[in-house]
Amino acid sequence: MSINSLSIFSTIPRVYSSHFSFVSRFSAVASVPSLAKCSPPNRSIRAVRLSSGISGEGDSEFLEEEIEYMVADEFEDENDEEEFPVDLEMLEKEAEDVATEYSRALLSELSIDEEDTDKRKADRKRRREKSKTRNIPDNLLPKVAIVGRPNVGKSALFNRLVGGNRAIVVDEPGVTRDRLYGRSYWGDYEFMVVDTGGVLTLSKSQSSVMEELAITTTIGMDGIPLVAREAAVARMPSMIERQAASAVEESSVVIFVVDGQAGLVAADEEIADWLRRNYSDKCIILAVNKCESPRKGAMQASEFWSMGFSPLPISAVSGTGTGELLDLVCSGLKKVENYESFTDEEKYVPAIAIVGRPNVGKSSILNALVGEERTIVSPISGTTRDAIDTEFTGPAGQKFRLIDTAGIRRRAVVASSGSITEALSVNRAFRAVRRSDVVALVIEAMSCITEQDFKIAERIEKEGKGCLIVVNKWDTIPDKNQQSATYYEEDIRLKLRILDWAPVVYSTAISGNSVEKIIDAATAVEKERSRRLSTSILNQVVQEALAFKAPPRSRGGKRGRVYYCTQAAIRPPTFVFFVNDAKLFPDTYRRYMEKQLRTDAGFTGTPIRLLWRSRRKSERDDGKLLPLKSQPSLVPRVKNVSLVP
């Protein structure tokens, strides 16, 4: 049985009996009539219609419902005593419109520097419409790896094949380090494209490696011994090559990208030998990039015949030759014939974004969860650049999409560093938060809560995402006892009051200790975020909250009244209150109502939005409650919040 009725709070004259009830039936459009005007002067009574169930979807008849009469306040608007019919369907539709309007306004306020032009967005949309997607899971699709030395245009080609700007493209070597996956289509073929970091030769010295990868041993590495810094730099090339090798091993087709403008270099020959020696059983395509001119491109590509592959001139920026490249790619792929058809509910996979300051252990948590070296872990600040998506299946069989993000530093620090790559990485992190369902805010145990952690928490709350706080490196806390976690959580609640509803998980990712609790907490948070409160419970909570603490009076003696309340949306849960005047409900009372909802109804780990819709005299038509044409009081509960750290 679905609950679809809504609570109505109105004003009717008071009768001399203090409390009584009766049973009645109402249609889908209910009318609350005024009783005989037999009340004493200047006294009124509030009628609260409790929730009623609807037997089955589409059934318009309400079940038996009880109307209780409770004493209200003396100084109320006399016009509120008029009878007015209430169209429940109209108000429910209006509540949905209010929630949608508020969400759009909030998204425009929380702007992120998007790099997609309108033309690229239109091309992507047309491409998606023309392609015939068959809802095949990513893990069943064939994979195509893109490899090559640094700064030859691998990420630009990746963006060209998958559409959009998934990978960071900057005229700097060594920007991409981890594997980045994206879905691509060509004709009847559907496959995954894997972007990799530049493969370096082992003959390079440490100074040349640092220059190739744009690595610094000073910025963001305070407190790390010099020996550890040099060791981390020395391990970086091998870790990047290991990621590229993993991508090639799991792929059916390999696109070997070289630079047509720079010509043939020794690094290209070494990579070609490496591919022939280890992966001769795979389809290898030699793509000569940066050949914008078709006439000059043929001449530039002729230089690469000596490597033993048939060169194909292309331009990842302009798209020249990419059609022929995709034809060759599809010739080496096998179609996925036997696949299951998934419904929309089965296709929904919650996304968990792992965010936080640099060097707090975000990549270590991802690797510990998936059980492999999915991303590079290093004490070098800024090791993770792109937002790395990884499919994960929990112990109970539930599926998630884990998103590892770059460390978020303060905006002033990022601007002063002058690094375009870091600025783009921070934007990728914010976009990962926006497309996620649950955010795992990772903090370092020894550092506890910093100002930057608070700014990131503000952003998560404003985005309306579910959240859990992960205290990583818990093993570094000295002299722990049974009360350590309790005291630590009290400190977190004190400094992160904006996330006082978020659960706290303690873990040590480097050893894999308690990382499974992160998935358990994220599963519970996602269920709460997707939960729709039944109307009966909602009515009871609001009724008890109003009875326990009535809205305060204004200076003019007026008191706020709640006529109608409904849950208009989920993810996050959004409740719309139709009231006589939203200005009569101060922030303190709105926080009180939110606290009552959380205390009585739960919603642990997710923000909830309370929107207050005013019913004004000028918008009454023969006593009917009409939709408002002007903007209601839809301001967020917390004002003057810094939006971008």
ZAMARGU-4260 file (C-alpha; in steps of 0.2 Angstrom, whole numbers, plus 5000, padded with zeros to 4 digits):
<rodrens>
0) 5000/5000/5000 | 5007/5017/4995 | 5005/5032/5005 | 5001/5047/4995 | 4991/5059/5005
5) 4997/5075/5012 | 4995/5084/5028 | 4984/5100/5029 | 4985/5113/5042 | 4972/5126/5042
10) 4962/5137/5054 | 4944/5135/5058 | 4934/5143/5072 | 4935/5135/5089 | 4921/5126/5097
15) 4919/5125/5115 | 4924/5107/5116 | 4943/5106/5119 | 4946/5090/5110 | 4936/5078/5100
20) 4937/5068/5084 | 4926/5061/5070 | 4928/5050/5055 | 4925/5055/5038 | 4930/5052/5020
25) 4937/5064/5007 | 4940/5063/4989 | 4957/5066/4980 | 4953/5085/4980 | 4948/5089/4999
30) 4939/5103/5006 | 4941/5109/5024 | 4925/5119/5028 | 4923/5131/5041 | 4912/5126/5056
35) 4898/5136/5062 | 4904/5152/5069 | 4901/5148/5087 | 4918/5152/5094 | 4921/5166/5107
40) 4929/5182/5100 | 4947/5182/5096 | 4950/5164/5099 | 4952/5151/5085 | 4957/5133/5084
45) 4969/5124/5072 | 4963/5109/5062 | 4976/5095/5059 | 4971/5082/5046 | 4981/5067/5049
50) 4988/5057/5035 | 4977/5045/5026 | 4983/5030/5015 | 4978/5027/4998 | 4974/5009/4993
55) 4985/5005/4978 | 4992/5017/4965 | 4980/5027/4956 | 4966/5025/4968 | 4958/5042/4972
60) 4949/5038/4987 | 4956/5042/5004 | 4954/5030/5019 | 4946/5035/5035 | 4955/5050/5042
65) 4953/5059/5059 | 4952/5078/5061 | 4958/5084/5078 | 4955/5101/5084 | 4968/5109/5095
70) 4969/5127/5102 | 4978/5139/5092 | 4984/5157/5095 | 4974/5173/5098 | 4981/5185/5086
75) 4979/5177/5068 | 4974/5185/5052 | 4955/5185/5051 | 4955/5180/5033 | 4963/5164/5037
80) 4946/5159/5045 | 4938/5159/5028 | 4935/5142/5020 | 4946/5137/5005 | 4946/5121/4994
85) 4963/5113/4993 | 4968/5104/4977 | 4980/5091/4983 | 4987/5086/4966 | 4990/5104/4962
90) 4999/5107/4978 | 5010/5092/4976 | 5014/5097/4958 | 5018/5114/4964 | 5030/5107/4978
95) 5039/5097/4964 | 5041/5113/4954 | 5048/5122/4970 | 5061/5109/4973 | 5066/5109/4955
100) 5067/5128/4954 | 5078/5128/4970 | 5089/5114/4964 | 5093/5124/4948 | 5096/5140/4957
105) 5108/5131/4968 | 5117/5123/4954 | 5119/5140/4945 | 5126/5147/4961 | 5138/5133/4964
110) 5147/5136/4947 | 5161/5126/4941 | 5173/5132/4928 | 5167/5120/4913 | 5179/5118/4899
115) 5166/5111/4886 | 5160/5124/4873 | 5142/5124/4868 | 5148/5117/4851 | 5156/5102/4859
120) 5141/5099/4870 | 5130/5099/4855 | 5141/5087/4846 | 5141/5075/4861 | 5122/5076/4862
125) 5120/5072/4844 | 5133/5058/4845 | 5124/5050/4860 | 5107/5051/4851 | 5114/5043/4835
130) 5123/5029/4844 | 5113/5013/4849 | 5117/5010/4867 | 5113/4993/4873 | 5115/4995/4892
135) 5131/4984/4892 | 5140/4985/4909 | 5158/4992/4907 | 5166/4977/4913 | 5159/4967/4899
140) 5165/4979/4885 | 5181/4976/4875 | 5195/4989/4880 | 5206/4999/4869 | 5222/5006/4877
145) 5231/5022/4871 | 5250/5021/4875 | 5265/5032/4870 | 5278/5043/4877 | 5274/5059/4886
150) 5266/5074/4878 | 5262/5066/4861 | 5243/5069/4863 | 5236/5053/4871 | 5224/5062/4882
155) 5218/5073/4868 | 5214/5058/4857 | 5206/5050/4872 | 5194/5065/4874 | 5191/5065/4855
160) 5186/5046/4856 | 5175/5047/4871 | 5168/5065/4868 | 5170/5079/4880 | 5185/5084/4891
165) 5187/5069/4903 | 5205/5069/4903 | 5216/5085/4907 | 5225/5091/4892 | 5239/5104/4895
170) 5254/5108/4885 | 5265/5100/4899 | 5273/5082/4899 | 5268/5070/4912 | 5250/5076/4916
175) 5242/5059/4915 | 5248/5046/4927 | 5234/5034/4931 | 5223/5024/4920 | 5207/5034/4914
180) 5192/5025/4907 | 5179/5031/4895 | 5165/5023/4885 | 5165/5026/4866 | 5154/5021/4851
185) 5157/5018/4833 | 5144/5011/4822 | 5137/4995/4830 | 5152/4994/4841 | 5154/4999/4859
190) 5170/4999/4869 | 5180/5006/4883 | 5195/5018/4879 | 5209/5018/4892 | 5220/5033/4893
195) 5238/5030/4901 | 5253/5040/4907 | 5268/5043/4896 | 5279/5028/4896 | 5297/5033/4900
200) 5313/5024/4896 | 5324/5016/4910 | 5340/5025/4903 | 5334/5042/4909 | 5342/5050/4924
205) 5333/5056/4939 | 5334/5074/4934 | 5327/5071/4917 | 5313/5061/4924 | 5308/5075/4936
210) 5308/5087/4921 | 5298/5075/4910 | 5285/5072/4924 | 5285/5090/4931 | 5289/5083/4948
215) 5294/5095/4962 | 5302/5089/4979 | 5298/5105/4988 | 5280/5110/4985 | 5267/5100/4996
220) 5280/5089/5003 | 5284/5098/5020 | 5289/5086/5034 | 5294/5072/5022 | 5313/5068/5023
225) 5323/5072/5008 | 5328/5054/5006 | 5310/5049/5005 | 5307/5062/4992 | 5320/5056/4981
230) 5315/5038/4983 | 5297/5043/4978 | 5303/5052/4963 | 5314/5037/4958 | 5298/5026/4959
235) 5287/5037/4949 | 5292/5031/4931 | 5290/5013/4936 | 5273/5016/4943 | 5267/5025/4928
240) 5274/5011/4917 | 5265/4998/4927 | 5248/5007/4925 | 5251/5008/4906 | 5256/4989/4906
245) 5240/4985/4915 | 5230/4994/4903 | 5238/4985/4888 | 5236/4968/4896 | 5217/4970/4898
250) 5214/4978/4881 | 5211/4969/4864 | 5217/4984/4854 | 5232/4995/4857 | 5234/5013/4849
255) 5252/5017/4849 | 5253/5036/4848 | 5268/5046/4841 | 5272/5064/4838 | 5272/5068/4819
260) 5279/5085/4821 | 5293/5079/4832 | 5297/5064/4821 | 5304/5048/4826 | 5314/5048/4843
265) 5323/5034/4852 | 5309/5033/4865 | 5297/5028/4852 | 5308/5014/4845 | 5310/5007/4863
270) 5291/5007/4866 | 5288/4999/4849 | 5301/4985/4854 | 5292/4983/4871 | 5275/4981/4862
275) 5282/4968/4849 | 5291/4959/4862 | 5277/4957/4875 | 5261/4960/4866 | 5263/4953/4848
280) 5246/4944/4850 | 5236/4960/4851 | 5230/4972/4837 | 5243/4987/4838 | 5239/5002/4828
285) 5252/5016/4825 | 5244/5033/4826 | 5255/5048/4820 | 5247/5062/4829 | 5248/5081/4826
290) 5246/5079/4807 | 5233/5092/4804 | 5237/5094/4785 | 5232/5078/4775 | 5246/5082/4762
295) 5260/5085/4775 | 5253/5071/4786 | 5257/5057/4774 | 5275/5064/4773 | 5276/5065/4792
300) 5270/5047/4794 | 5282/5040/4781 | 5296/5042/4794 | 5288/5029/4805 | 5288/5014/4793
305) 5304/5009/4800 | 5296/5003/4817 | 5287/4989/4809 | 5269/4995/4810 | 5258/5004/4797
310) 5257/5022/4802 | 5241/5031/4801 | 5241/5051/4801 | 5228/5058/4812 | 5225/5074/4822
315) 5217/5072/4839 | 5213/5091/4840 | 5204/5093/4823 | 5198/5075/4821 | 5207/5072/4805
320) 5209/5054/4802 | 5200/5048/4817 | 5187/5040/4807 | 5199/5028/4798 | 5207/5025/4815
325) 5190/5020/4823 | 5187/5008/4808 | 5204/5000/4812 | 5200/4999/4830 | 5183/4991/4827
330) 5191/4978/4815 | 5201/4971/4830 | 5186/4970/4842 | 5173/4957/4845 | 5155/4962/4847
335) 5147/4958/4864 | 5132/4947/4858 | 5126/4939/4874 | 5122/4952/4887 | 5108/4954/4899
340) 5096/4968/4897 | 5095/4979/4912 | 5081/4990/4918 | 5084/5008/4924 | 5084/5002/4942
345) 5096/4989/4939 | 5107/5001/4929 | 5108/5013/4944 | 5125/5011/4952 | 5129/5023/4967
350) 5144/5034/4965 | 5156/5037/4979 | 5168/5051/4977 | 5184/5051/4988 | 5189/5069/4992
355) 5200/5078/5004 | 5216/5088/5005 | 5232/5082/4997 | 5241/5067/5005 | 5227/5061/5016
360) 5227/5044/5009 | 5213/5045/4996 | 5221/5034/4983 | 5227/5022/4996 | 5209/5020/5001
365) 5203/5016/4983 | 5217/5003/4981 | 5213/4995/4998 | 5195/4994/4993 | 5197/4986/4975
370) 5212/4975/4981 | 5224/4981/4967 | 5235/4996/4963 | 5222/5005/4953 | 5230/5022/4956
375) 5247/5028/4960 | 5251/5031/4978 | 5266/5042/4982 | 5270/5055/4995 | 5273/5067/4981
380) 5259/5080/4982 | 5247/5081/4967 | 5251/5063/4961 | 5233/5061/4956 | 5227/5073/4943
385) 5211/5066/4935 | 5196/5060/4943 | 5198/5041/4942 | 5182/5031/4940 | 5183/5012/4946
390) 5169/4999/4947 | 5168/4990/4963 | 5157/4976/4970 | 5155/4975/4988 | 5155/4959/4999
395) 5136/4958/4998 | 5136/4960/4979 | 5131/4978/4979 | 5139/4988/4965 | 5147/5005/4967
400) 5157/5017/4956 | 5172/5024/4966 | 5179/5041/4961 | 5197/5045/4966 | 5200/5064/4965
405) 5215/5076/4966 | 5219/5084/4983 | 5210/5101/4985 | 5220/5115/4991 | 5215/5132/4995
410) 5210/5143/4980 | 5223/5156/4985 | 5237/5143/4986 | 5232/5136/4969 | 5232/5153/4961
415) 5249/5158/4968 | 5257/5142/4962 | 5252/5146/4944 | 5249/5128/4940 | 5236/5126/4927
420) 5236/5107/4929 | 5232/5109/4948 | 5218/5121/4944 | 5210/5109/4932 | 5213/5095/4944
425) 5203/5104/4958 | 5189/5107/4945 | 5188/5089/4941 | 5187/5085/4960 | 5172/5097/4962
430) 5164/5090/4946 | 5166/5072/4954 | 5157/5078/4969 | 5143/5084/4959 | 5141/5068/4949
435) 5142/5057/4964 | 5129/5051/4976 | 5139/5049/4992 | 5155/5059/4996 | 5169/5051/5008
440) 5178/5066/5016 | 5195/5060/5020 | 5204/5068/5034 | 5221/5064/5042 | 5220/5058/5060
445) 5235/5068/5066 | 5230/5084/5057 | 5212/5083/5063 | 5200/5096/5056 | 5208/5111/5046
450) 5200/5126/5038 | 5201/5118/5021 | 5192/5103/5027 | 5178/5114/5033 | 5177/5123/5016
455) 5176/5106/5007 | 5162/5101/5020 | 5152/5116/5015 | 5153/5112/4997 | 5147/5094/5000
460) 5132/5101/5010 | 5128/5114/4997 | 5128/5101/4983 | 5116/5090/4993 | 5126/5075/4993
465) 5127/5061/5006 | 5143/5061/5016 | 5153/5051/5028 | 5169/5057/5037 | 5184/5045/5035
470) 5198/5047/5048 | 5212/5039/5039 | 5229/5035/5046 | 5221/5030/5063 | 5236/5020/5067
475) 5247/5036/5069 | 5237/5042/5084 | 5248/5038/5099 | 5242/5030/5116 | 5225/5026/5110
480) 5212/5019/5121 | 5193/5015/5121 | 5189/5033/5123 | 5200/5040/5110 | 5187/5038/5096
485) 5174/5046/5107 | 5184/5061/5110 | 5190/5062/5092 | 5172/5062/5086 | 5167/5075/5098
490) 5180/5086/5091 | 5174/5083/5073 | 5156/5087/5078 | 5162/5103/5086 | 5173/5109/5071
495) 5162/5102/5057 | 5144/5107/5063 | 5138/5108/5046 | 5141/5089/5044 | 5134/5084/5061
500) 5123/5072/5053 | 5137/5062/5044 | 5144/5046/5051 | 5162/5044/5056 | 5173/5030/5051
505) 5191/5026/5057 | 5203/5017/5045 | 5221/5014/5041 | 5221/5012/5022 | 5239/5007/5020
510) 5236/4991/5030 | 5218/4989/5024 | 5212/4990/5042 | 5193/4994/5043 | 5192/5000/5025
515) 5177/4989/5023 | 5167/5000/5035 | 5168/5014/5022 | 5157/5003/5010 | 5145/4998/5024
520) 5143/5016/5029 | 5141/5022/5011 | 5128/5009/5008 | 5118/5015/5023 | 5120/5033/5018
525) 5114/5030/5000 | 5098/5021/5007 | 5094/5036/5018 | 5097/5048/5004 | 5085/5039/4993
530) 5072/5036/5006 | 5055/5044/5004 | 5046/5047/5020 | 5028/5041/5021 | 5015/5054/5023
535) 5008/5047/5039 | 5025/5048/5047 | 5028/5065/5040 | 5012/5071/5047 | 5015/5064/5064
540) 5032/5072/5065 | 5026/5089/5060 | 5011/5089/5071 | 5021/5084/5086 | 5034/5097/5082
545) 5021/5111/5081 | 5013/5105/5097 | 5029/5104/5107 | 5035/5121/5100 | 5024/5133/5091
550) 5032/5146/5079 | 5037/5162/5088 | 5026/5178/5086 | 5032/5192/5076 | 5032/5210/5083
555) 5015/5213/5075 | 5008/5198/5085 | 5007/5186/5071 | 5012/5168/5071 | 5017/5157/5057
560) 5005/5143/5052 | 5009/5127/5042 | 4995/5123/5030 | 5002/5109/5020 | 5018/5098/5020
565) 5025/5085/5008 | 5041/5077/5002 | 5044/5084/4985 | 5060/5075/4980 | 5074/5062/4986
570) 5093/5063/4983 | 5093/5073/4994 | 5076/5072/5003 | 5067/5089/5000 | 5052/5094/5010
575) 5040/5109/5005 | 5030/5118/5019 | 5016/5128/5013 | 5014/5142/5026 | 5004/5158/5028
580) 5021/5168/5028 | 5038/5161/5026 | 5045/5177/5035 | 5037/5172/5051 | 5048/5156/5052
585) 5065/5162/5057 | 5081/5152/5055 | 5081/5145/5072 | 5064/5138/5070 | 5068/5130/5053
590) 5083/5122/5061 | 5072/5116/5075 | 5060/5108/5062 | 5075/5100/5053 | 5081/5093/5070
595) 5064/5086/5074 | 5064/5077/5057 | 5081/5069/5059 | 5077/5064/5077 | 5060/5056/5073
600) 5063/5050/5055 | 5082/5047/5053 | 5090/5053/5037 | 5108/5049/5044 | 5122/5054/5032
605) 5112/5065/5020 | 5107/5083/5020 | 5089/5087/5020 | 5081/5103/5012 | 5066/5112/5020
610) 5058/5124/5008 | 5045/5136/5014 | 5031/5142/5002 | 5021/5157/5007 | 5002/5159/5004
615) 4998/5177/5002 | 4982/5186/5002 | 4985/5194/4985 | 4985/5177/4977 | 4969/5170/4984
620) 4955/5168/4972 | 4938/5165/4980 | 4947/5157/4994 | 4957/5145/4983 | 4975/5142/4987
625) 4983/5146/4970 | 5001/5142/4965 | 5013/5157/4968 | 5020/5166/4953 | 5033/5175/4962
630) 5049/5167/4970 | 5046/5160/4987 | 5057/5160/5002 | 5069/5147/4995 | 5085/5153/5003
635) 5097/5139/5010 | 5097/5136/5028 | 5115/5141/5030 | 5118/5158/5023 | 5134/5167/5017
640) 5143/5151/5014 | 5160/5151/5005 | 5156/5141/4989 | 5173/5137/4982 | 5188/5134/4993
</rodrens>
